[in-house]
Amino acid sequence: MIRPDDLWEALDALALEQGLTPSGLARAAGLDPTTFNPSRRISPQGEMRWMALPTLLRALDVLKISPANFIRRLEGEGRGQGAAPVRRLRGLPLSRLRGNGLFDSAGHPTGVLWEEVTLPCAVTGDAYVVRVDTDALEPVLRDGSSLVIMPDMPPRRSDRVLLMQSDFEPVLGILVENPDPSALEGGSRWAVYSFAAPPADELVPVSEGKSDVWMHRIIMATF
């Protein structure tokens, strides 16, 4: 049975094979550049949306693949044969994920300090990888784990997230709604329940409304 995320994954893989990002594919198809952004694939209820048929057909026209061939790809025919899905992403160890020049104003990885990382699965080109190079996050995350992080997918309460704030160490943890905003610095509504120890189970406030604060959703972990 084909699911909405199967469709998005197949379209992402085809676009990446031709060197197109989701926004690049949308522009080439004459659509709004944000049409294929990860954040627009999720409904307000947190469910993956089905792509509209006219939108899909315009994208397939740009990618020079017929609807019939695309359906065969979705159903598994030819998977593992011919061109493999592009799965090269930018990545860095957690210990190096600090300082200026790593992210642009929209929170996307930029600059020359990033390394190339290869994953055994296809993911969208907007994602990046953080490798855990410490044992301070055990037993939740062990040293050597890799986290696939999506900067354009808005985090929801109870999501696993990466919080980065200028002049602070990056924080990996669970996004929670602060039950007592006055108890945390700045009266923040949101906080991250940190995996790190010591101190264990620390609540780290999210400095909202600042340009140098990014909170990105973790969508996958490899061990």
N, C-alpha and C positions, 0 to 999 in steps of 0.2 A: 504493500500500500504506500503510495507516494504521499509525503507530508509536505507542508509549506516550507519547512527548513531544508528538505531535500532539493526543492526547486531553487531556493536562494543559494545553497551551496554549489549546485551545478552551474548556475549562472556566474557566480563568483569565480569558480575555477576556469570557466571558458574565458571570462574577461581577463583574468590574470595571465593566462596562456598567451594572450595577445597584448600584454603590457598595459591593460586598462584598469584603473581603479574604479570603484563604484560610481564616483562622481564623473570620471572620464567617460565611462560607458553611457551614463545618462546624457551628458552633453552631446556625445556622438549620435545618440538617438533622437536628439532634438527635444529632450525632456528637461524638466527642472533639475539642476545639478544635485539636488538632495533626494531625488526620487528613490535611489537605491541605497541611501544611507542606512546603516544598521538601526539607528534610532527610529526610523520610519517603518521598520519591518515589524515592530512590536505594537500590539493594540494597547489601549489604556488599561485593559485587564491583564496585561502581561503575556498575552498569547501571540504566537507568530502569525502574521497576516499572510493570506494568499495574495500573490501578485495579480493585478488586473490583466486580463488577456491582451488588450490592445498594447499595454506597456510591454509585456513579454514579447509580443511579436515585433515591436520596434527594436527591442534589444537584440533579438535573434537575427534580425536583418543586418544590424551593424556587425554582429559576430559571424555572419556568413554561414549560419547553420539553419537547416530547415526545422520546422516544428516537429516533424516525424523523427528526425535524427536526435533532436533534443529529448523527446519522450523516450527513445531507446536508451539514451544515456541515463536518464532518470531511473529507468527500470533495471539498469545494471548491465546492459549489453555493452561490451567493450571496456568495462571498468578493469583497470590494470593492464590494458592493451593500448598500444600506441602512446600518445603523449600523456605523461603523468601529470596530475594536478600540480600547479605551482604551489609550493609550500615553504618558500623562503621569506622569512620575516626579519625585522630588526629586533635585536635583543641585547640585553645587558645583565650582568650579575647584579643582585640586589645591592651589594656593597658599593657599586659605582652609580647607583641611581640617585644622584644628588648633584647640586650645582647648576649653573646656568647653561643654556644652549642645548639642552636635551629635548625640549618640547617647544612647539610654536605657541602662538597666542590661543589657538583652539585646543591645545592639549595633545596634539599629535607629535610623535617622535620626529625629530629633525636633527640635522647636523652630521658630522663625520665621526662622532665618538661611538656610534652604534655598531654592533657586530652583526654579521649575517647568521641567522639561525635556521636550521632545517627541521621541520616537524614531520612525523609520519601520518599527517592528515592534512586535508585542505581546509583553510580558513580564509576569511576575507582579508584583503590587503590593508584594512584599517587597523588590524590587530598588531600587537607587539608582544615580545616574550621577556619575562623576567626570570632569571635563574636564581634560585635560593642557594646562597653560598655561606650559610650559617646554620648551626644547630640550635639557635635560640628560639626557633619556631616549632620545634618538636614538642609534642607528638603530632601536632596538626599538619605541619609541613616539614619534611626531612631535608637535610642538606643534599643538594643535587636535584631537587624537584624543579620543574619548569612550569611557569604560570603563563597562560595565554590570556592577554588582557585587551579588552575592547574599549577604546576611548570614547566612541560615539554611542555606546549603549547605556542609557541613563540607569544608574544603580537604583535598586528598590530596597526597602527595608528588609533586613536579614540577608542581603546579598553579600558574598565575599568580595572585598574591594581592596584596591591599592590607593592609599591617600598620600599625596605629595603636597607639602607646603614649604614655601621658600624658607631656607635657613633651618629646617627641621629634617630629621631622619625620616625616610619613607616608612609608612606604617601599613602592614598587612593585617586585615581583620574582618570583622562583620559589621555592617552598617546598622546602627540602631537609632531609634528616636529617643533623644535624651529625656528621661522622665522628670528631670529637675534642671532646666536650663541655667538657672541662677547658680547652680553648684559648679558649673564648668566655666572656664575663662571665656569671656566674650558673650556669655549667655547663648551659646550655640544651640540650635534646635537639634542638630545631628551630631553624632559621635561615632567613632570606630572602636569597637571592642577588640583590642589588639591581641594578636596571637603571641606576641613576644613576651619573654620572661628573662630576667626580672625587669620591672615588676610584673607579676602575672595579671592577666585579665584587666589591663589598664584601659580606661575610657579616654580616648584622645578626641578632643573637640574639633569639629570641622569649622575652619574660619570661612564663613560664607560671604559671598559678594566680593572676593578679592581676585585679582587677575592672575596671581601666581599660586593659586590653589587648584589642584586637579584631583578628582576622585573618580577612578576608573574601575569598571566592573570586571572581575575575574570570571571568564567563561569556561576555562578548562585548566586542569592540572595534570601533568604527566609525572610519573614517579620512576 
